[in-house]
Amino acid sequence: MGLTKCDKCGVLLDERFDICPLCTPDENTEKTSVRTGEVLRAARAEAAKYAWELSGIVCLSGVVITLLLNLLFDGTVSWSLYPVTSIFWVWISLTVIVFIRRWPFMMLMMLLAGTLGMLLLFNLFDSRINWFIPVAMPVTTVLFILAGLVVHISARARYKGFNVLAVSLIAVNILCVSIEVFADLNLTGTVTIRWSAVVSAAILPIAAVLMFLHYRLKRGRRLDSFFHI
Amino acid sequence: MMMSREKKGRDDTDWFRLDNAAKIYPAVIGGDFTAVFRISAILMEDIVYSALADAITVAATRFPYFNVTLSNGLFWYYLEKVDTKPRLYPDEPEICTAFPIGSKREVMYRIIVKEKTISVEFVHIITDGGGALEFLKTLLYEYFRNLSKIDVLPSGICDPSVEPDPEEYEDSFSKYFNKRIPATENPKPALHLPFRLNNRPRFRTMVAEIDSGEINARAKELNVSVTEYLVAVYLAVLQDLFYKLPERKRRGVIRVQVPVNLRRLYGSRTLRNFSLFVVPELDLRLGMFAFSDILDTVHHMVRLETHPLRISRIIRRNVGGEKLFIIRVIPVIIKRLILAIFYYTFGSGLCTGVLTNMGRIDIPPEIGKYIDCVAITPPPPNKKVKVSCGVASFGSKMRITFGSIAEEQNLEKGFLRFLLKEGIGVRIL
């Protein structure tokens, strides 16, 4: 039997094969040597899509039930605007997460846009007080920026331990300060840091200790080991 | 057509439950921890593709309970039969990679080939080393038969032309579970190697070959088995590594997990999982142990823990939990989380290292004369254990394969240097 050897994988091939079937994808069927990682990703993507479709059915049911109840008991669409808007926001957020998670920055921007849209609608449903532009928009924007920064820093960290906790605490602190700043500007027109200073005084030393433990003493590098889970 | 005993009479069902050892894996598999192991046969000659491809078809048909995929149920995962056959892949640098869960396009084992080596990779959900070896032996028989190098089925090979016996796919853990005996106690957590993790892809191997005659002679000289000798060497090297650390980091126990094949003990013919672990240990708080002390400790601990009555207690502990009604009715989402915590607390947290010795691989001489050696690559270890060791002997060759996700190679090098100091020749491949 005249056998030739594949240069890549080393198997012997008889005359039937012009090219090695192991090292070359088959045109008629799926690739014969698909990397398992690709199959794994495909399986997960399929499961995520089914979960998204199911969530759509659940959300739509919630919307319909809420509207019907409002119409039934009040004869008009009033209070149901809030839960219906919230449900739409949940479903849009899930859609963004399922389909756009491979592009984290775009996902974050779209989630921010969705959240701002929901808050704007809440403000429009009862426009006696305009709170969207002076408070909701800046605080929400700060929240998303901080969340993005925390996730980005954590992803870049070689060891994800106490340093992640510390960064999260610092982000919470900045958020509290920004809430007080924008709330004060809206209510009084001037900024007086009071309660957020108390939060800072409580949180920042803890964050500093966690950073010291992580970087200086090299402890708490893995939260699961530290907490014995 | 294979059917679950519990589903007798329902012709539309082709599924069965995970055995006790397999149940934990769906909860903890992820990232680098794939639970995939490899057994390799290195032949004397290059592999002929067509003969191997045909052999795979026959072997896969002989073992239909391996042609399964893992599916989600409401209370736990289960194995569902699929028509897909295992795939044949060329070998790649990244080995023991994960299998997709729930995919009907790929079963949970594969065959890998490179030059003269045929390897089978299985995920521990469907079988252990014993079961995988039986598949490999049948595959090799069919392969050599296709090459006209053998015509009569040797003894000790599963006949590809007969239907599988239901005993081959029974859950022996459940069969030999005895709820009237007390469960064994849980030991304290063990120390773990303070090595840094590799960059991804993390898993890499170091393979060494030694003369099995030399190591057998050395073990006999010391009045221990080869497994006990290797475990003692492993513990001695771990002890040396830990004694290089500050004192506060070596207050504790180092423990090596050693799988024991229970098939012979219970006369089971199952080819699904049926192994348990014995865990010889050294308590470093007592001071530094001489190698002779370590040998004694390991020898007596292994003998004690492999006593059938002690093994029964371990089976009682492992299987008892799954039989409780309250556990069975917890939905899979919650149960998965609980099992993952349980595993990392009582499972992987309890051992410092793992050593799997398959012993002398029993392949009939009609096939064995075409095989150079056999090796086992253990599954990628988790982030606590970091380094594991697989040992297999065939003929005069013993292959030691270290699997590691750590940057440092101090354990592997220390182990091999120890063997060299003992006068055992080591060849690193």
Interface residues (C-beta under 8 A of the other chain):
Chain A: L3 K5 C6 K8 C9 G10 V11 L12 L13 D14 R16 F17 C20 P21 L22 C23 E30 T32 S33 R35 T36 G37 V39 L40 A42 A43 A47 R222 D224 S225 H228 I229
Chain B: D46 I47 V48 Y49 S50 L52 R87 L88 Y89 P90 D91 E92 T97 A98 F99 P100 I101 G102 S103 R105 E106 V113 K114 E115 K116 P189 H192 I341 Y344 T345 G349 K383 K384
